[in-house]
Amino acid sequence: MALLKKNTEIDFSKLPQHVAIIVDGNGRWAERRGLPRSAGHREGAKAVRRIIEHAYNLGIRYLTFFAFSSENWSRPKEEVDELMKLYLDYLKSAENETNDKNIRVKIIGSRIGLSPELINQIDKVEKHTADKDKMTLLIALNYGGRQDILQAVKKIVDDVQKGILNKDDITEEEFRKRLYTEDIPDPDLMIRTSGEMRISNFLIWQCSYTEFYFTDVLWPDFREKHFNEAILEYQKRQRRFGGLGK
């Protein structure tokens, strides 16, 4: 808690409700040190745990990590296998790590291509944490924004064909209910590390009015102070949502 006391500039009454993070730079972090890319992913996993703890203590209600995109399957099989092992290990530990915290864990994305063991562990951790409500931790695994929109369109078509929904009743709200983030508010702030300035097919429906924060820091080097810097920058901005503002 001492860390929080030092951050007196943060206005805790104006925290973003939902922070989404594109974790980028694990491979470059490792390459710059002459290490295999897997070492960067392992360090990146430590950074994820670090920021979850910090965001929880700050009072962030929703925290989303872009862990593995639907396009990442094109990476070398050895790297993909290492990443899947890391996700499986994390989800196994998450059951115990959330016991003393009020954190709900939700995995968003397609399960097609995931191993039965990983799918089973996703089901276990989601069920284990379903009643927790101080913070919702979302992990986007095998996720793509276009894929998300497409699967929602298919659900809309199915519901119209079944007579559950009339064509004239299709609204943004009805569409939102069929996205992977159906019960999650849109991100207020999105952070991307490693100096890249694009959203890479991440939450593209949900980020219509999201504030973006880009940093050159590689993800394994991302610390609590960097998260705080993003929050402070967010709090300087005036969100207009298409209006003129004040």
TIPA-696498 format. One record per residue (C-alpha): y, x, z negated; residue number from 1; residue in three letters. Coordinates in steps of 0.05 Angstrom, whole numbers. Each point is the difference from the previous one (the first is absolute). Example, Ala and Ser with C-alpha at 12.3 -4.5 7.8 and 13.67 -1.06 7.14 Angstrom:
<vovos>
VOVO | yy | xx | zz | i | aa
VOVO | -90 | 246 | -156 | 1 | ALA
VOVO | 69 | 27 | 13 | 2 | SER
</vovos>
This chain:
<vovos>
VOVO | yy | xx | zz | i | aa
VOVO | 0 | 0 | 0 | 1 | MET
VOVO | 46 | 60 | -8 | 2 | ALA
VOVO | 5 | 4 | 75 | 3 | LEU
VOVO | 28 | -70 | 3 | 4 | LEU
VOVO | 54 | 16 | -51 | 5 | LYS
VOVO | 26 | 56 | 44 | 6 | LYS
VOVO | 10 | -46 | 60 | 7 | ASN
VOVO | 60 | -36 | -29 | 8 | THR
VOVO | 30 | -11 | 69 | 9 | GLU
VOVO | -54 | -49 | 20 | 10 | ILE
VOVO | 21 | -72 | -9 | 11 | ASP
VOVO | -63 | -32 | -28 | 12 | PHE
VOVO | 28 | -69 | 13 | 13 | SER
VOVO | 2 | 15 | 75 | 14 | LYS
VOVO | -67 | 32 | 13 | 15 | LEU
VOVO | -34 | -15 | 66 | 16 | PRO
VOVO | -54 | -51 | -13 | 17 | GLN
VOVO | -46 | 30 | 53 | 18 | HIS
VOVO | -3 | 73 | 22 | 19 | VAL
VOVO | -44 | 20 | 59 | 20 | ALA
VOVO | -16 | 73 | 14 | 21 | ILE
VOVO | -25 | 33 | 64 | 22 | ILE
VOVO | -34 | 62 | -29 | 23 | VAL
VOVO | 7 | 54 | 52 | 24 | ASP
VOVO | -6 | 76 | 1 | 25 | GLY
VOVO | -67 | 14 | -33 | 26 | ASN
VOVO | -26 | 39 | 60 | 27 | GLY
VOVO | 64 | 40 | 9 | 28 | ARG
VOVO | 2 | 16 | -74 | 29 | TRP
VOVO | -70 | 30 | 5 | 30 | ALA
VOVO | 12 | 36 | 65 | 31 | GLU
VOVO | 62 | 35 | -27 | 32 | ARG
VOVO | -43 | 28 | -55 | 33 | ARG
VOVO | -58 | 20 | 44 | 34 | GLY
VOVO | -44 | -54 | -30 | 35 | LEU
VOVO | -45 | -52 | 33 | 36 | PRO
VOVO | 32 | -68 | 12 | 37 | ARG
VOVO | -48 | -29 | -52 | 38 | SER
VOVO | 36 | 40 | -54 | 39 | ALA
VOVO | 65 | -34 | 20 | 40 | GLY
VOVO | -32 | -68 | -5 | 41 | HIS
VOVO | -26 | 17 | -70 | 42 | ARG
VOVO | 69 | 21 | -22 | 43 | GLU
VOVO | 28 | -62 | 32 | 44 | GLY
VOVO | -48 | -42 | -42 | 45 | ALA
VOVO | 30 | 33 | -63 | 46 | LYS
VOVO | 70 | -19 | 24 | 47 | ALA
VOVO | -23 | -73 | 9 | 48 | VAL
VOVO | -23 | -2 | -73 | 49 | ARG
VOVO | 64 | 33 | -23 | 50 | ARG
VOVO | 45 | -50 | 36 | 51 | ILE
VOVO | -41 | -61 | -22 | 52 | ILE
VOVO | 9 | 22 | -72 | 53 | GLU
VOVO | 74 | 11 | 9 | 54 | HIS
VOVO | 13 | -65 | 38 | 55 | ALA
VOVO | -38 | -38 | -53 | 56 | TYR
VOVO | 42 | 29 | -55 | 57 | ASN
VOVO | 64 | -14 | 38 | 58 | LEU
VOVO | -19 | -73 | 7 | 59 | GLY
VOVO | -14 | -5 | 75 | 60 | ILE
VOVO | -37 | -65 | 12 | 61 | ARG
VOVO | -33 | 16 | 67 | 62 | TYR
VOVO | -19 | 69 | 26 | 63 | LEU
VOVO | -33 | 9 | 68 | 64 | THR
VOVO | -30 | 64 | 29 | 65 | PHE
VOVO | -16 | 8 | 74 | 66 | PHE
VOVO | -65 | 38 | -11 | 67 | ALA
VOVO | -38 | -5 | 66 | 68 | PHE
VOVO | 24 | -33 | 64 | 69 | SER
VOVO | -43 | -35 | 51 | 70 | SER
VOVO | 19 | 57 | 47 | 71 | GLU
VOVO | -24 | 54 | -47 | 72 | ASN
VOVO | -72 | -9 | 23 | 73 | TRP
VOVO | 17 | 46 | 58 | 74 | SER
VOVO | 6 | 59 | -47 | 75 | ARG
VOVO | -59 | 50 | -4 | 76 | PRO
VOVO | -61 | -32 | -33 | 77 | LYS
VOVO | -2 | 53 | -55 | 78 | GLU
VOVO | 71 | -18 | -21 | 79 | GLU
VOVO | -13 | -75 | 3 | 80 | VAL
VOVO | -63 | 9 | -42 | 81 | ASP
VOVO | 39 | 40 | -52 | 82 | GLU
VOVO | 55 | -53 | -3 | 83 | LEU
VOVO | -51 | -56 | -9 | 84 | MET
VOVO | -33 | 39 | -56 | 85 | LYS
VOVO | 68 | 9 | -34 | 86 | LEU
VOVO | 14 | -75 | 5 | 87 | TYR
VOVO | -69 | -17 | -27 | 88 | LEU
VOVO | 9 | 49 | -59 | 89 | ASP
VOVO | 69 | -28 | -14 | 90 | TYR
VOVO | -23 | -72 | 0 | 91 | LEU
VOVO | -58 | 17 | -47 | 92 | LYS
VOVO | 48 | 34 | -49 | 93 | SER
VOVO | 51 | -56 | 8 | 94 | ALA
VOVO | -44 | -47 | -39 | 95 | GLU
VOVO | 6 | 44 | -61 | 96 | ASN
VOVO | 71 | 25 | 13 | 97 | GLU
VOVO | 27 | -71 | 0 | 98 | THR
VOVO | -35 | -22 | -64 | 99 | ASN
VOVO | 59 | 20 | -43 | 100 | ASP
VOVO | 52 | -22 | 51 | 101 | LYS
VOVO | 18 | -68 | 26 | 102 | ASN
VOVO | -10 | 18 | 74 | 103 | ILE
VOVO | -32 | -45 | 52 | 104 | ARG
VOVO | -31 | 38 | 59 | 105 | VAL
VOVO | -1 | -31 | 69 | 106 | LYS
VOVO | -26 | 33 | 64 | 107 | ILE
VOVO | 31 | -24 | 65 | 108 | ILE
VOVO | -26 | 12 | 70 | 109 | GLY
VOVO | -63 | -12 | 41 | 110 | SER
VOVO | -68 | 15 | -31 | 111 | ARG
VOVO | -31 | 11 | 68 | 112 | ILE
VOVO | -25 | 71 | 3 | 113 | GLY
VOVO | 1 | 12 | -75 | 114 | LEU
VOVO | -66 | 18 | -33 | 115 | SER
VOVO | -37 | -53 | -41 | 116 | PRO
VOVO | 9 | 44 | -62 | 117 | GLU
VOVO | 75 | 2 | 10 | 118 | LEU
VOVO | 4 | -75 | 13 | 119 | ILE
VOVO | -41 | -13 | -62 | 120 | ASN
VOVO | 46 | 44 | -42 | 121 | GLN
VOVO | 61 | -36 | 28 | 122 | ILE
VOVO | -29 | -66 | -21 | 123 | ASP
VOVO | -16 | 27 | -70 | 124 | LYS
VOVO | 69 | 29 | -14 | 125 | VAL
VOVO | 36 | -61 | 27 | 126 | GLU
VOVO | -42 | -46 | -43 | 127 | LYS
VOVO | 7 | 46 | -61 | 128 | HIS
VOVO | 76 | 0 | 4 | 129 | THR
VOVO | 13 | -70 | 27 | 130 | ALA
VOVO | 31 | -28 | -64 | 131 | ASP
VOVO | 49 | 58 | -11 | 132 | LYS
VOVO | 72 | -15 | 16 | 133 | ASP
VOVO | 50 | 53 | -21 | 134 | LYS
VOVO | -7 | 39 | 66 | 135 | MET
VOVO | -39 | -13 | 63 | 136 | THR
VOVO | -24 | 64 | 34 | 137 | LEU
VOVO | -15 | -10 | 74 | 138 | LEU
VOVO | -39 | 51 | 40 | 139 | ILE
VOVO | 4 | -9 | 75 | 140 | ALA
VOVO | -68 | 24 | 24 | 141 | LEU
VOVO | -19 | -6 | 73 | 142 | ASN
VOVO | 66 | -37 | 9 | 143 | TYR
VOVO | 45 | -9 | 59 | 144 | GLY
VOVO | 61 | -44 | 5 | 145 | GLY
VOVO | -17 | -27 | 69 | 146 | ARG
VOVO | -71 | -11 | -22 | 147 | GLN
VOVO | 26 | -39 | -60 | 148 | ASP
VOVO | 42 | -45 | 45 | 149 | ILE
VOVO | -57 | -10 | 49 | 150 | LEU
VOVO | -50 | -21 | -53 | 151 | GLN
VOVO | 51 | -49 | -28 | 152 | ALA
VOVO | 10 | -30 | 70 | 153 | VAL
VOVO | -75 | -9 | 6 | 154 | LYS
VOVO | -2 | -36 | -67 | 155 | LYS
VOVO | 57 | -45 | 22 | 156 | ILE
VOVO | -37 | -17 | 65 | 157 | VAL
VOVO | -64 | -15 | -38 | 158 | ASP
VOVO | 37 | -45 | -49 | 159 | ASP
VOVO | 33 | -39 | 57 | 160 | VAL
VOVO | -66 | -8 | 36 | 161 | GLN
VOVO | -33 | -25 | -64 | 162 | LYS
VOVO | 56 | -49 | -12 | 163 | GLY
VOVO | 21 | 34 | -64 | 164 | ILE
VOVO | 68 | 15 | 28 | 165 | LEU
VOVO | 43 | -33 | 54 | 166 | ASN
VOVO | 34 | 43 | 52 | 167 | LYS
VOVO | 68 | -28 | -21 | 168 | ASP
VOVO | -13 | 20 | -72 | 169 | ASP
VOVO | -5 | 74 | 16 | 170 | ILE
VOVO | 56 | 34 | -38 | 171 | THR
VOVO | 15 | 69 | -25 | 172 | GLU
VOVO | -26 | -21 | -68 | 173 | GLU
VOVO | -66 | -25 | 30 | 174 | GLU
VOVO | -6 | 64 | 39 | 175 | PHE
VOVO | 14 | 43 | -62 | 176 | ARG
VOVO | -57 | -35 | -36 | 177 | LYS
VOVO | -49 | 30 | 50 | 178 | ARG
VOVO | 23 | 72 | -4 | 179 | LEU
VOVO | -37 | 50 | -43 | 180 | TYR
VOVO | 61 | -2 | -46 | 181 | THR
VOVO | -3 | -75 | -7 | 182 | GLU
VOVO | 21 | -3 | -74 | 183 | ASP
VOVO | 43 | 63 | -1 | 184 | ILE
VOVO | 76 | 2 | 9 | 185 | PRO
VOVO | 27 | 42 | 57 | 186 | ASP
VOVO | 17 | 72 | -17 | 187 | PRO
VOVO | 71 | 12 | -24 | 188 | ASP
VOVO | -6 | 75 | 10 | 189 | LEU
VOVO | -45 | 42 | 45 | 190 | MET
VOVO | -6 | 75 | -11 | 191 | ILE
VOVO | -29 | 48 | 51 | 192 | ARG
VOVO | -13 | 73 | -16 | 193 | THR
VOVO | -4 | 63 | 43 | 194 | SER
VOVO | 63 | -11 | 42 | 195 | GLY
VOVO | -30 | -49 | 50 | 196 | GLU
VOVO | 47 | -59 | 15 | 197 | MET
VOVO | -44 | -57 | 23 | 198 | ARG
VOVO | -42 | -54 | -33 | 199 | ILE
VOVO | -64 | 14 | 41 | 200 | SER
VOVO | -24 | -72 | 6 | 201 | ASN
VOVO | 5 | -13 | -75 | 202 | PHE
VOVO | 19 | -69 | -26 | 203 | LEU
VOVO | 41 | -14 | 62 | 204 | ILE
VOVO | 6 | -75 | -13 | 205 | TRP
VOVO | 15 | 10 | -73 | 206 | GLN
VOVO | 54 | 54 | 10 | 207 | CYS
VOVO | 51 | -42 | 37 | 208 | SER
VOVO | 53 | 12 | -54 | 209 | TYR
VOVO | -30 | 58 | -38 | 210 | THR
VOVO | 44 | 60 | -18 | 211 | GLU
VOVO | -28 | 66 | 25 | 212 | PHE
VOVO | 2 | 67 | -34 | 213 | TYR
VOVO | -24 | 63 | 36 | 214 | PHE
VOVO | -11 | 67 | -35 | 215 | THR
VOVO | -22 | 68 | 26 | 216 | ASP
VOVO | -44 | 10 | -62 | 217 | VAL
VOVO | -74 | 4 | 18 | 218 | LEU
VOVO | -41 | -51 | -37 | 219 | TRP
VOVO | -39 | 48 | -45 | 220 | PRO
VOVO | 67 | 27 | -25 | 221 | ASP
VOVO | 29 | -69 | -13 | 222 | PHE
VOVO | 19 | -6 | -73 | 223 | ARG
VOVO | 30 | -52 | -46 | 224 | GLU
VOVO | 69 | 28 | 12 | 225 | LYS
VOVO | -7 | -13 | 75 | 226 | HIS
VOVO | -21 | -72 | -14 | 227 | PHE
VOVO | 61 | -7 | -44 | 228 | ASN
VOVO | 45 | 27 | 55 | 229 | GLU
VOVO | -26 | -54 | 47 | 230 | ALA
VOVO | 14 | -53 | -52 | 231 | ILE
VOVO | 70 | 25 | -12 | 232 | LEU
VOVO | 14 | 1 | 75 | 233 | GLU
VOVO | -27 | -71 | 6 | 234 | TYR
VOVO | 46 | -23 | -56 | 235 | GLN
VOVO | 62 | 26 | 38 | 236 | LYS
VOVO | -14 | -45 | 59 | 237 | ARG
VOVO | 24 | -70 | 13 | 238 | GLN
VOVO | -55 | -44 | 27 | 239 | ARG
VOVO | 28 | -53 | 47 | 240 | ARG
VOVO | -63 | -33 | 29 | 241 | PHE
VOVO | 38 | -15 | 64 | 242 | GLY
VOVO | 62 | -25 | -35 | 243 | GLY
VOVO | 69 | 31 | -9 | 244 | LEU
VOVO | -11 | 20 | -72 | 245 | GLY
VOVO | 56 | 4 | -52 | 246 | LYS
</vovos>
